[in-house]
Amino acid sequence: MRIDIITLFPEYFDVPLATSIIGRAVKSELVTFHLHNLRHYAIDTYGTVDDTPYGGGPGMVLKVDVMKRALDGVRASNPDNPPYIILLTPQGKMLKQSVSQDLASKPWLVFICGHYEGFDERIRSYIDLELSIGPYVLSGGEPAALVTIDSVVRLIPGVTGHEESTIEESFSMQDSTGKPLIEYPHYTRPEEFEGKGVPDVLLSGHHAEIAKWRLAQAEERTNRHDMND
Ligand code: 6GU
């Protein structure tokens, strides 16, 4: 998979994209990242990327001509295969595991991170998906892009090296109706810690009983979680 990121702060991504699972995916060439500084696509020599809003009011608005130049520049690097373009905004569709799974099947993603008050509305006509990571406001799209990228990259076959661990994880394990379940509880050594033990069934060696217990635990946790909505 190829991932391009258009941002005013490319350095923001340096460490996260070189660390842990994503860093390993880069090293094994399962994903490549291309960072683009939006300022380099400014029309004027001052590097202007934003302007005051028509109609007045506070704040600045990201310019559509600058953003379109950045997108055209990214597209031109591979004109035969159009990328899937994602705009990160608090108003976007909510990121869910099903969205990540859909994105993980695409060969080329472009993330556009905004700052300031917002975008010129006309930018929306050049994108495929407007995405939010949750019902709260961030000061820019960069953390949202990172969260999305992390959840997508780990679903690319070969990235975790332990495919089972992604299938059984939260929001991927399902009940009999196909409803996504939160993960069951895990334990490892020591068998007792500060008076707290490990459920007997996990020490029993009965695989069918263990599977039954895990499913019941996952369902109970999911029901509890749903009640917190
Ligand atoms: Cl994608 N951007 C910003 N600025 N705030 C957010 C968000 C995105 N998702 C949740 N809050």
Boltz pocket constraint, residues with backbone or C-beta under 6 A from the ligand:
constraints:
  - pocket:
      binder: B
      contacts: [[A, 87], [A, 88], [A, 89], [A, 90], [A, 92], [A, 114], [A, 131], [A, 132], [A, 133], [A, 134], [A, 135], [A, 136], [A, 137], [A, 138], [A, 139], [A, 140], [A, 141], [A, 144], [A, 145]]
      max_distance: 6.0
